[in-house]
Amino acid sequence: MPINWETDFDKALARSLTEDKPVLIDFFNPE
Amino acid sequence: MDAVTYPQDKVIDMIHRYVIPLRIQSSNTKYMTQFNVKWTPAFVFLDSGGAENYRSIGFLDGDDFIALILLGTAVTLFNHEDYDDANTKLNMILEDFGSSSFVPEAIFYRGVARYKGSHKPNYLRHAYDKLTSEYPNNEWAKKAHPYRLIDA
């Protein structure tokens, strides 16, 4: 199973609150 | 990261177990600016209020990335005064990822978390002793230098 990345900042924060986990942002350059 | 680290099953498991993973491209100037990110890969840990609690820059292999997940989570817990859970995560780094480059920092934070949770200053001295004996030239041994004055 691949990593289930969020791509929406606000949705990630909402999940952080409900799931009681920190958000880990991966800032990446796809090139 | 996509070629080496993220395909590993143990990395995927740890990500889903401990954090909400969010990917933001470097072309996204809104968030690159908001978090002052100038180079990638950059890994930033946020609490549920959106406040930054920890960051790391540059490529990490599987074990170091897992250690980062545990350390970033532990520091976030520490910052929210959840010292017992922070201590648990830091112990996992020391016990399961002892060759990680994040170990000295984990030793430092474990000592501080144990002190904050118990008010027993000898935990700080223990961190100093462990750092100076095992990682004498590491920056975290130098940061623990004042704790040499505490009774063991």
N, CA and C atoms of all chains as a GROMACS GRO file, in nm:
protein
  549
    1MET      N    1   0.085  -0.120   0.000
    1MET     CA    2   0.000   0.000   0.000
    1MET      C    3   0.088   0.124   0.000
    2PRO      N    4   0.070   0.215  -0.095
    2PRO     CA    5   0.154   0.336  -0.097
    2PRO      C    6   0.114   0.432   0.015
    3ILE      N    7   0.197   0.533   0.034
    3ILE     CA    8   0.168   0.636   0.136
    3ILE      C    9   0.044   0.714   0.094
    4ASN      N   10  -0.047   0.730   0.187
    4ASN     CA   11  -0.171   0.802   0.161
    4ASN      C   12  -0.150   0.950   0.192
    5TRP      N   13  -0.085   1.021   0.100
    5TRP     CA   14  -0.052   1.162   0.122
    5TRP      C   15  -0.176   1.249   0.114
    6GLU      N   16  -0.187   1.339   0.209
    6GLU     CA   17  -0.282   1.448   0.193
    6GLU      C   18  -0.217   1.554   0.103
    7THR      N   19  -0.298   1.627   0.031
    7THR     CA   20  -0.246   1.738  -0.050
    7THR      C   21  -0.312   1.870  -0.012
    8ASP      N   22  -0.412   1.862   0.077
    8ASP     CA   23  -0.485   1.982   0.119
    8ASP      C   24  -0.443   2.017   0.263
    9PHE      N   25  -0.389   2.135   0.281
    9PHE     CA   26  -0.335   2.177   0.411
    9PHE      C   27  -0.442   2.175   0.520
   10ASP      N   28  -0.556   2.234   0.492
   10ASP     CA   29  -0.660   2.243   0.595
   10ASP      C   30  -0.718   2.106   0.630
   11LYS      N   31  -0.728   2.020   0.531
   11LYS     CA   32  -0.778   1.885   0.558
   11LYS      C   33  -0.679   1.809   0.645
   12ALA      N   34  -0.549   1.829   0.619
   12ALA     CA   35  -0.447   1.763   0.702
   12ALA      C   36  -0.456   1.811   0.847
   13LEU      N   37  -0.474   1.940   0.867
   13LEU     CA   38  -0.486   1.992   1.004
   13LEU      C   39  -0.611   1.936   1.073
   14ALA      N   40  -0.719   1.925   0.998
   14ALA     CA   41  -0.842   1.870   1.057
   14ALA      C   42  -0.821   1.726   1.099
   15ARG      N   43  -0.752   1.649   1.015
   15ARG     CA   44  -0.722   1.510   1.051
   15ARG      C   45  -0.629   1.505   1.172
   16SER      N   46  -0.535   1.598   1.179
   16SER     CA   47  -0.442   1.603   1.293
   16SER      C   48  -0.520   1.616   1.423
   17LEU      N   49  -0.623   1.698   1.422
   17LEU     CA   50  -0.703   1.721   1.542
   17LEU      C   51  -0.784   1.597   1.579
   18THR      N   52  -0.849   1.538   1.480
   18THR     CA   53  -0.936   1.424   1.510
   18THR      C   54  -0.857   1.296   1.538
   19GLU      N   55  -0.741   1.280   1.475
   19GLU     CA   56  -0.663   1.156   1.493
   19GLU      C   57  -0.552   1.173   1.597
   20ASP      N   58  -0.536   1.294   1.651
   20ASP     CA   59  -0.438   1.322   1.756
   20ASP      C   60  -0.297   1.281   1.713
   21LYS      N   61  -0.258   1.326   1.593
   21LYS     CA   62  -0.124   1.304   1.541
   21LYS      C   63  -0.073   1.435   1.482
   22PRO      N   64   0.059   1.458   1.485
   22PRO     CA   65   0.110   1.577   1.418
   22PRO      C   66   0.102   1.562   1.266
   23VAL      N   67   0.102   1.676   1.198
   23VAL     CA   68   0.113   1.677   1.052
   23VAL      C   69   0.262   1.677   1.017
   24LEU      N   70   0.300   1.591   0.924
   24LEU     CA   71   0.436   1.594   0.869
   24LEU      C   72   0.427   1.642   0.725
   25ILE      N   73   0.476   1.764   0.701
   25ILE     CA   74   0.479   1.816   0.564
   25ILE      C   75   0.608   1.774   0.498
   26ASP      N   76   0.595   1.718   0.379
   26ASP     CA   77   0.710   1.692   0.293
   26ASP      C   78   0.708   1.795   0.181
   27PHE      N   79   0.793   1.897   0.193
   27PHE     CA   80   0.810   1.992   0.084
   27PHE      C   81   0.906   1.927  -0.017
   28PHE      N   82   0.859   1.910  -0.141
   28PHE     CA   83   0.940   1.835  -0.238
   28PHE      C   84   0.940   1.903  -0.373
   29ASN      N   85   1.046   1.872  -0.449
   29ASN     CA   86   1.058   1.918  -0.586
   29ASN      C   87   1.043   1.798  -0.677
   30PRO      N   88   0.934   1.789  -0.754
   30PRO     CA   89   0.911   1.670  -0.834
   30PRO      C   90   1.001   1.657  -0.954
   31GLU      N   91   1.080   1.758  -0.988
   31GLU     CA   92   1.164   1.754  -1.108
   31GLU      C   93   1.295   1.683  -1.081
   32MET      N   94   1.387   1.056  -0.218
   32MET     CA   95   1.294   1.000  -0.121
   32MET      C   96   1.197   0.904  -0.189
   33ASP      N   97   1.147   0.943  -0.308
   33ASP     CA   98   1.051   0.857  -0.378
   33ASP      C   99   1.114   0.728  -0.427
   34ALA      N  100   1.242   0.732  -0.461
   34ALA     CA  101   1.308   0.614  -0.515
   34ALA      C  102   1.359   0.520  -0.407
   35VAL      N  103   1.402   0.576  -0.294
   35VAL     CA  104   1.473   0.495  -0.193
   35VAL      C  105   1.392   0.475  -0.066
   36THR      N  106   1.338   0.582  -0.011
   36THR     CA  107   1.283   0.579   0.125
   36THR      C  108   1.134   0.546   0.128
   37TYR      N  109   1.055   0.618   0.051
   37TYR     CA  110   0.910   0.603   0.061
   37TYR      C  111   0.855   0.467   0.016
   38PRO      N  112   0.923   0.392  -0.074
   38PRO     CA  113   0.868   0.261  -0.110
   38PRO      C  114   0.880   0.155  -0.001
   39GLN      N  115   0.961   0.180   0.102
   39GLN     CA  116   0.985   0.078   0.204
   39GLN      C  117   0.861   0.057   0.292
   40ASP      N  118   0.823  -0.068   0.308
   40ASP     CA  119   0.703  -0.100   0.386
   40ASP      C  120   0.711  -0.047   0.529
   41LYS      N  121   0.829  -0.056   0.591
   41LYS     CA  122   0.843  -0.010   0.730
   41LYS      C  123   0.826   0.142   0.739
   42VAL      N  124   0.866   0.214   0.637
   42VAL     CA  125   0.848   0.359   0.634
   42VAL      C  126   0.699   0.393   0.619
   43ILE      N  127   0.634   0.325   0.526
   43ILE     CA  128   0.491   0.349   0.503
   43ILE      C  129   0.412   0.321   0.631
   44ASP      N  130   0.447   0.212   0.698
   44ASP     CA  131   0.376   0.176   0.822
   44ASP      C  132   0.395   0.283   0.929
   45MET      N  133   0.517   0.331   0.946
   45MET     CA  134   0.543   0.430   1.050
   45MET      C  135   0.476   0.563   1.020
   46ILE      N  136   0.474   0.602   0.893
   46ILE     CA  137   0.406   0.725   0.854
   46ILE      C  138   0.258   0.717   0.890
   47HIS      N  139   0.194   0.610   0.849
   47HIS     CA  140   0.050   0.598   0.874
   47HIS      C  141   0.018   0.580   1.022
   48ARG      N  142   0.115   0.526   1.098
   48ARG     CA  143   0.092   0.501   1.240
   48ARG      C  144   0.102   0.629   1.323
   49TYR      N  145   0.196   0.719   1.286
   49TYR     CA  146   0.230   0.827   1.379
   49TYR      C  147   0.203   0.970   1.330
   50VAL      N  148   0.187   0.991   1.199
   50VAL     CA  149   0.168   1.128   1.150
   50VAL      C  150   0.059   1.134   1.044
   51ILE      N  151   0.014   1.258   1.017
   51ILE     CA  152  -0.070   1.286   0.901
   51ILE      C  153   0.024   1.337   0.792
   52PRO      N  154   0.048   1.258   0.687
   52PRO     CA  155   0.145   1.300   0.585
   52PRO      C  156   0.082   1.396   0.484
   53LEU      N  157   0.151   1.506   0.462
   53LEU     CA  158   0.103   1.611   0.371
   53LEU      C  159   0.215   1.646   0.275
   54ARG      N  160   0.190   1.638   0.145
   54ARG     CA  161   0.292   1.670   0.046
   54ARG      C  162   0.262   1.803  -0.020
   55ILE      N  163   0.362   1.889  -0.024
   55ILE     CA  164   0.348   2.019  -0.087
   55ILE      C  165   0.464   2.039  -0.184
   56GLN      N  166   0.431   2.068  -0.310
   56GLN     CA  167   0.534   2.089  -0.411
   56GLN      C  168   0.606   2.222  -0.388
   57SER      N  169   0.733   2.225  -0.431
   57SER     CA  170   0.813   2.345  -0.414
   57SER      C  171   0.759   2.462  -0.497
   58SER      N  172   0.674   2.433  -0.593
   58SER     CA  173   0.613   2.539  -0.673
   58SER      C  174   0.498   2.609  -0.600
   59ASN      N  175   0.459   2.556  -0.485
   59ASN     CA  176   0.349   2.614  -0.407
   59ASN      C  177   0.405   2.728  -0.321
   60THR      N  178   0.409   2.846  -0.379
   60THR     CA  179   0.476   2.960  -0.312
   60THR      C  180   0.405   3.000  -0.183
   61LYS      N  181   0.274   2.975  -0.174
   61LYS     CA  182   0.201   3.013  -0.052
   61LYS      C  183   0.262   2.945   0.070
   62TYR      N  184   0.274   2.814   0.064
   62TYR     CA  185   0.324   2.741   0.182
   62TYR      C  186   0.476   2.742   0.191
   63MET      N  187   0.545   2.748   0.076
   63MET     CA  188   0.692   2.762   0.081
   63MET      C  189   0.728   2.892   0.153
   64THR      N  190   0.651   2.997   0.128
   64THR     CA  191   0.675   3.126   0.193
   64THR      C  192   0.632   3.123   0.339
   65GLN      N  193   0.512   3.069   0.364
   65GLN     CA  194   0.459   3.066   0.501
   65GLN      C  195   0.554   2.994   0.596
   66PHE      N  196   0.618   2.886   0.547
   66PHE     CA  197   0.707   2.810   0.634
   66PHE      C  198   0.855   2.838   0.606
   67ASN      N  199   0.881   2.938   0.524
   67ASN     CA  200   1.017   2.983   0.495
   67ASN      C  201   1.106   2.866   0.451
   68VAL      N  202   1.055   2.787   0.359
   68VAL     CA  203   1.131   2.673   0.306
   68VAL      C  204   1.205   2.719   0.180
   69LYS      N  205   1.338   2.702   0.181
   69LYS     CA  206   1.421   2.748   0.070
   69LYS      C  207   1.488   2.633  -0.004
   70TRP      N  208   1.476   2.511   0.050
   70TRP     CA  209   1.542   2.397  -0.013
   70TRP      C  210   1.462   2.272   0.017
   71THR      N  211   1.467   2.176  -0.076
   71THR     CA  212   1.393   2.051  -0.058
   71THR      C  213   1.487   1.932  -0.071
   72PRO      N  214   1.453   1.815  -0.014
   72PRO     CA  215   1.333   1.797   0.066
   72PRO      C  216   1.344   1.865   0.202
   73ALA      N  217   1.232   1.917   0.248
   73ALA     CA  218   1.222   1.975   0.381
   73ALA      C  219   1.104   1.910   0.451
   74PHE      N  220   1.125   1.868   0.575
   74PHE     CA  221   1.022   1.799   0.653
   74PHE      C  222   0.986   1.885   0.774
   75VAL      N  223   0.859   1.922   0.784
   75VAL     CA  224   0.814   2.014   0.888
   75VAL      C  225   0.700   1.948   0.965
   76PHE      N  226   0.714   1.943   1.097
   76PHE     CA  227   0.611   1.886   1.184
   76PHE      C  228   0.526   1.998   1.242
   77LEU      N  229   0.394   1.983   1.227
   77LEU     CA  230   0.299   2.080   1.280
   77LEU      C  231   0.210   2.013   1.383
   78ASP      N  232   0.170   2.089   1.485
   78ASP     CA  233   0.065   2.038   1.574
   78ASP      C  234  -0.071   2.067   1.511
   79SER      N  235  -0.177   2.024   1.577
   79SER     CA  236  -0.310   2.035   1.517
   79SER      C  237  -0.356   2.180   1.503
   80GLY      N  238  -0.285   2.272   1.570
   80GLY     CA  239  -0.316   2.414   1.553
   80GLY      C  240  -0.239   2.478   1.439
   81GLY      N  241  -0.155   2.400   1.372
   81GLY     CA  242  -0.078   2.452   1.259
   81GLY      C  243   0.056   2.512   1.298
   82ALA      N  244   0.094   2.502   1.425
   82ALA     CA  245   0.222   2.558   1.469
   82ALA      C  246   0.336   2.460   1.440
   83GLU      N  247   0.446   2.515   1.390
   83GLU     CA  248   0.563   2.431   1.363
   83GLU      C  249   0.629   2.389   1.494
   84ASN      N  250   0.663   2.259   1.503
   84ASN     CA  251   0.729   2.207   1.623
   84ASN      C  252   0.867   2.151   1.595
   85TYR      N  253   0.894   2.113   1.469
   85TYR     CA  254   1.025   2.054   1.438
   85TYR      C  255   1.043   2.055   1.286
   86ARG      N  256   1.171   2.063   1.241
   86ARG     CA  257   1.196   2.050   1.098
   86ARG      C  258   1.332   1.989   1.073
   87SER      N  259   1.345   1.929   0.954
   87SER     CA  260   1.471   1.871   0.909
   87SER      C  261   1.482   1.895   0.759
   88ILE      N  262   1.604   1.920   0.713
   88ILE     CA  263   1.629   1.948   0.571
   88ILE      C  264   1.719   1.838   0.515
   89GLY      N  265   1.689   1.793   0.392
   89GLY     CA  266   1.778   1.702   0.322
   89GLY      C  267   1.731   1.558   0.323
   90PHE      N  268   1.789   1.479   0.230
   90PHE     CA  269   1.751   1.339   0.212
   90PHE      C  270   1.778   1.258   0.338
   91LEU      N  271   1.690   1.160   0.364
   91LEU     CA  272   1.709   1.065   0.474
   91LEU      C  273   1.678   0.925   0.422
   92ASP      N  274   1.761   0.826   0.462
   92ASP     CA  275   1.729   0.689   0.426
   92ASP      C  276   1.618   0.635   0.517
   93GLY      N  277   1.580   0.510   0.498
   93GLY     CA  278   1.464   0.456   0.567
   93GLY      C  279   1.472   0.466   0.718
   94ASP      N  280   1.581   0.415   0.777
   94ASP     CA  281   1.590   0.415   0.923
   94ASP      C  282   1.600   0.557   0.979
   95ASP      N  283   1.675   0.643   0.911
   95ASP     CA  284   1.684   0.782   0.960
   95ASP      C  285   1.549   0.853   0.945
   96PHE      N  286   1.476   0.822   0.840
   96PHE     CA  287   1.345   0.887   0.824
   96PHE      C  288   1.247   0.840   0.932
   97ILE      N  289   1.251   0.712   0.964
   97ILE     CA  290   1.166   0.663   1.072
   97ILE      C  291   1.206   0.728   1.205
   98ALA      N  292   1.337   0.740   1.228
   98ALA     CA  293   1.383   0.807   1.350
   98ALA      C  294   1.335   0.952   1.351
   99LEU      N  295   1.335   1.017   1.234
   99LEU     CA  296   1.283   1.154   1.226
   99LEU      C  297   1.135   1.159   1.262
  100ILE      N  298   1.057   1.064   1.211
  100ILE     CA  299   0.914   1.060   1.245
  100ILE      C  300   0.896   1.052   1.397
  101LEU      N  301   0.973   0.965   1.459
  101LEU     CA  302   0.962   0.949   1.605
  101LEU      C  303   1.010   1.073   1.678
  102LEU      N  304   1.120   1.132   1.632
  102LEU     CA  305   1.174   1.250   1.700
  102LEU      C  306   1.080   1.370   1.683
  103GLY      N  307   1.033   1.393   1.560
  103GLY     CA  308   0.943   1.505   1.539
  103GLY      C  309   0.814   1.491   1.617
  104THR      N  310   0.764   1.368   1.624
  104THR     CA  311   0.644   1.342   1.705
  104THR      C  312   0.674   1.364   1.853
  105ALA      N  313   0.790   1.316   1.898
  105ALA     CA  314   0.827   1.331   2.039
  105ALA      C  315   0.843   1.478   2.077
  106VAL      N  316   0.906   1.556   1.991
  106VAL     CA  317   0.925   1.698   2.022
  106VAL      C  318   0.790   1.770   2.025
  107THR      N  319   0.701   1.732   1.935
  107THR     CA  320   0.566   1.791   1.937
  107THR      C  321   0.495   1.757   2.068
  108LEU      N  322   0.504   1.632   2.111
  108LEU     CA  323   0.445   1.593   2.240
  108LEU      C  324   0.512   1.668   2.355
  109PHE      N  325   0.644   1.679   2.351
  109PHE     CA  326   0.718   1.751   2.455
  109PHE      C  327   0.671   1.896   2.463
  110ASN      N  328   0.657   1.959   2.348
  110ASN     CA  329   0.615   2.099   2.346
  110ASN      C  330   0.475   2.118   2.403
  111HIS      N  331   0.396   2.010   2.401
  111HIS     CA  332   0.261   2.015   2.457
  111HIS      C  333   0.256   1.951   2.596
  112GLU      N  334   0.374   1.937   2.657
  112GLU     CA  335   0.389   1.891   2.796
  112GLU      C  336   0.339   1.749   2.818
  113ASP      N  337   0.339   1.668   2.712
  113ASP     CA  338   0.306   1.526   2.725
  113ASP      C  339   0.438   1.450   2.734
  114TYR      N  340   0.500   1.456   2.850
  114TYR     CA  341   0.637   1.406   2.866
  114TYR      C  342   0.645   1.254   2.863
  115ASP      N  343   0.545   1.185   2.914
  115ASP     CA  344   0.550   1.039   2.914
  115ASP      C  345   0.546   0.984   2.771
  116ASP      N  346   0.455   1.035   2.689
  116ASP     CA  347   0.447   0.987   2.551
  116ASP      C  348   0.571   1.028   2.472
  117ALA      N  349   0.623   1.146   2.499
  117ALA     CA  350   0.747   1.189   2.433
  117ALA      C  351   0.860   1.093   2.469
  118ASN      N  352   0.870   1.058   2.596
  118ASN     CA  353   0.973   0.965   2.642
  118ASN      C  354   0.960   0.830   2.572
  119THR      N  355   0.837   0.784   2.554
  119THR     CA  356   0.815   0.655   2.486
  119THR      C  357   0.869   0.659   2.343
  120LYS      N  358   0.838   0.766   2.270
  120LYS     CA  359   0.885   0.777   2.132
  120LYS      C  360   1.038   0.787   2.127
  121LEU      N  361   1.096   0.861   2.219
  121LEU     CA  362   1.242   0.878   2.220
  121LEU      C  363   1.311   0.746   2.253
  122ASN      N  364   1.253   0.669   2.343
  122ASN     CA  365   1.308   0.536   2.372
  122ASN      C  366   1.306   0.447   2.250
  123MET      N  367   1.202   0.459   2.169
  123MET     CA  368   1.195   0.377   2.047
  123MET      C  369   1.310   0.408   1.954
  124ILE      N  370   1.349   0.535   1.945
  124ILE     CA  371   1.465   0.571   1.861
  124ILE      C  372   1.590   0.503   1.914
  125LEU      N  373   1.610   0.513   2.046
  125LEU     CA  374   1.733   0.460   2.106
  125LEU      C  375   1.738   0.308   2.099
  126GLU      N  376   1.622   0.243   2.114
  126GLU     CA  377   1.620   0.097   2.118
  126GLU      C  378   1.616   0.033   1.980
  127ASP      N  379   1.546   0.096   1.886
  127ASP     CA  380   1.523   0.031   1.756
  127ASP      C  381   1.602   0.092   1.642
  128PHE      N  382   1.654   0.213   1.660
  128PHE     CA  383   1.725   0.281   1.552
  128PHE      C  384   1.853   0.344   1.606
  129GLY      N  385   1.928   0.262   1.678
  129GLY     CA  386   2.047   0.309   1.750
  129GLY      C  387   2.159   0.361   1.662
  130SER      N  388   2.155   0.329   1.532
  130SER     CA  389   2.260   0.379   1.443
  130SER      C  390   2.218   0.508   1.373
  131SER      N  391   2.099   0.558   1.403
  131SER     CA  392   2.050   0.679   1.337
  131SER      C  393   2.128   0.802   1.381
  132SER      N  394   2.142   0.895   1.291
  132SER     CA  395   2.210   1.020   1.323
  132SER      C  396   2.128   1.106   1.420
  133PHE      N  397   2.001   1.069   1.443
  133PHE     CA  398   1.917   1.146   1.534
  133PHE      C  399   1.929   1.099   1.680
  134VAL      N  400   2.008   0.995   1.705
  134VAL     CA  401   2.018   0.940   1.839
  134VAL      C  402   2.068   1.042   1.943
  135PRO      N  403   2.176   1.115   1.916
  135PRO     CA  404   2.222   1.211   2.018
  135PRO      C  405   2.114   1.313   2.056
  136GLU      N  406   2.042   1.363   1.958
  136GLU     CA  407   1.934   1.458   1.988
  136GLU      C  408   1.824   1.391   2.069
  137ALA      N  409   1.797   1.263   2.038
  137ALA     CA  410   1.696   1.189   2.114
  137ALA      C  411   1.740   1.169   2.259
  138ILE      N  412   1.869   1.144   2.281
  138ILE     CA  413   1.920   1.131   2.418
  138ILE      C  414   1.900   1.261   2.494
  139PHE      N  415   1.931   1.372   2.429
  139PHE     CA  416   1.915   1.503   2.493
  139PHE      C  417   1.770   1.527   2.531
  140TYR      N  418   1.680   1.509   2.433
  140TYR     CA  419   1.539   1.536   2.459
  140TYR      C  420   1.480   1.439   2.562
  141ARG      N  421   1.528   1.313   2.562
  141ARG     CA  422   1.478   1.218   2.661
  141ARG      C  423   1.514   1.263   2.802
  142GLY      N  424   1.638   1.311   2.818
  142GLY     CA  425   1.678   1.360   2.949
  142GLY      C  426   1.593   1.478   2.994
  143VAL      N  427   1.568   1.568   2.902
  143VAL     CA  428   1.488   1.686   2.935
  143VAL      C  429   1.342   1.648   2.962
  144ALA      N  430   1.288   1.557   2.881
  144ALA     CA  431   1.148   1.514   2.901
  144ALA      C  432   1.132   1.442   3.035
  145ARG      N  433   1.232   1.359   3.068
  145ARG     CA  434   1.224   1.288   3.196
  145ARG      C  435   1.234   1.386   3.312
  146TYR      N  436   1.320   1.485   3.297
  146TYR     CA  437   1.331   1.587   3.403
  146TYR      C  438   1.201   1.666   3.417
  147LYS      N  439   1.146   1.709   3.303
  147LYS     CA  440   1.023   1.788   3.309
  147LYS      C  441   0.906   1.707   3.366
  148GLY      N  442   0.906   1.575   3.340
  148GLY     CA  443   0.798   1.492   3.390
  148GLY      C  444   0.812   1.452   3.534
  149SER      N  445   0.934   1.459   3.588
  149SER     CA  446   0.958   1.409   3.724
  149SER      C  447   1.013   1.514   3.819
  150HIS      N  448   1.071   1.620   3.763
  150HIS     CA  449   1.144   1.723   3.838
  150HIS      C  450   1.267   1.665   3.909
  151LYS      N  451   1.318   1.555   3.856
  151LYS     CA  452   1.441   1.498   3.909
  151LYS      C  453   1.558   1.538   3.818
  152PRO      N  454   1.645   1.628   3.863
  152PRO     CA  455   1.750   1.680   3.775
  152PRO      C  456   1.856   1.578   3.737
  153ASN      N  457   1.862   1.466   3.809
  153ASN     CA  458   1.964   1.368   3.773
  153ASN      C  459   1.940   1.309   3.632
  154TYR      N  460   1.818   1.321   3.579
  154TYR     CA  461   1.794   1.276   3.442
  154TYR      C  462   1.874   1.360   3.342
  155LEU      N  463   1.892   1.488   3.374
  155LEU     CA  464   1.973   1.573   3.288
  155LEU      C  465   2.119   1.530   3.293
  156ARG      N  466   2.166   1.498   3.413
  156ARG     CA  467   2.304   1.451   3.429
  156ARG      C  468   2.325   1.318   3.355
  157HIS      N  469   2.227   1.230   3.362
  157HIS     CA  470   2.238   1.102   3.292
  157HIS      C  471   2.249   1.126   3.140
  158ALA      N  472   2.172   1.220   3.089
  158ALA     CA  473   2.180   1.252   2.946
  158ALA      C  474   2.320   1.304   2.912
  159TYR      N  475   2.372   1.392   2.997
  159TYR     CA  476   2.508   1.444   2.976
  159TYR      C  477   2.610   1.332   2.976
  160ASP      N  478   2.600   1.242   3.075
  160ASP     CA  479   2.697   1.132   3.084
  160ASP      C  480   2.691   1.043   2.960
  161LYS      N  481   2.572   1.012   2.916
  161LYS     CA  482   2.557   0.923   2.799
  161LYS      C  483   2.608   0.991   2.672
  162LEU      N  484   2.576   1.118   2.658
  162LEU     CA  485   2.620   1.190   2.538
  162LEU      C  486   2.773   1.205   2.536
  163THR      N  487   2.833   1.240   2.649
  163THR     CA  488   2.978   1.261   2.648
  163THR      C  489   3.056   1.130   2.637
  164SER      N  490   2.996   1.020   2.683
  164SER     CA  491   3.066   0.892   2.671
  164SER      C  492   3.050   0.830   2.532
  165GLU      N  493   2.933   0.849   2.470
  165GLU     CA  494   2.906   0.781   2.343
  165GLU      C  495   2.919   0.873   2.221
  166TYR      N  496   2.896   1.002   2.241
  166TYR     CA  497   2.901   1.098   2.128
  166TYR      C  498   2.973   1.226   2.172
  167PRO      N  499   3.098   1.215   2.215
  167PRO     CA  500   3.164   1.330   2.279
  167PRO      C  501   3.179   1.452   2.189
  168ASN      N  502   3.184   1.431   2.058
  168ASN     CA  503   3.204   1.544   1.967
  168ASN      C  504   3.075   1.594   1.903
  169ASN      N  505   2.964   1.536   1.943
  169ASN     CA  506   2.837   1.576   1.882
  169ASN      C  507   2.788   1.707   1.942
  170GLU      N  508   2.716   1.784   1.863
  170GLU     CA  509   2.666   1.914   1.911
  170GLU      C  510   2.575   1.900   2.032
  171TRP      N  511   2.502   1.785   2.043
  171TRP     CA  512   2.409   1.768   2.154
  171TRP      C  513   2.483   1.739   2.284
  172ALA      N  514   2.603   1.682   2.275
  172ALA     CA  515   2.687   1.666   2.394
  172ALA      C  516   2.730   1.805   2.443
  173LYS      N  517   2.760   1.893   2.350
  173LYS     CA  518   2.801   2.029   2.388
  173LYS      C  519   2.683   2.106   2.449
  174LYS      N  520   2.564   2.084   2.395
  174LYS     CA  521   2.446   2.153   2.449
  174LYS      C  522   2.411   2.105   2.590
  175ALA      N  523   2.451   1.980   2.621
  175ALA     CA  524   2.423   1.925   2.754
  175ALA      C  525   2.533   1.960   2.854
  176HIS      N  526   2.634   2.032   2.811
  176HIS     CA  527   2.751   2.058   2.896
  176HIS      C  528   2.717   2.114   3.035
  177PRO      N  529   2.623   2.205   3.049
  177PRO     CA  530   2.593   2.258   3.184
  177PRO      C  531   2.544   2.151   3.281
  178TYR      N  532   2.489   2.040   3.231
  178TYR     CA  533   2.433   1.938   3.318
  178TYR      C  534   2.540   1.858   3.392
  179ARG      N  535   2.667   1.879   3.356
  179ARG     CA  536   2.776   1.810   3.426
  179ARG      C  537   2.783   1.853   3.573
  180LEU      N  538   2.725   1.966   3.604
  180LEU     CA  539   2.730   2.021   3.740
  180LEU      C  540   2.623   1.960   3.831
  181ILE      N  541   2.534   1.881   3.775
  181ILE     CA  542   2.425   1.820   3.853
  181ILE      C  543   2.474   1.688   3.912
  182ASP      N  544   2.436   1.659   4.036
  182ASP     CA  545   2.472   1.531   4.098
  182ASP      C  546   2.408   1.415   4.021
  183ALA      N  547   2.486   1.309   4.000
  183ALA     CA  548   2.436   1.193   3.926
  183ALA      C  549   2.336   1.113   4.011
   0.00000   0.00000   0.00000
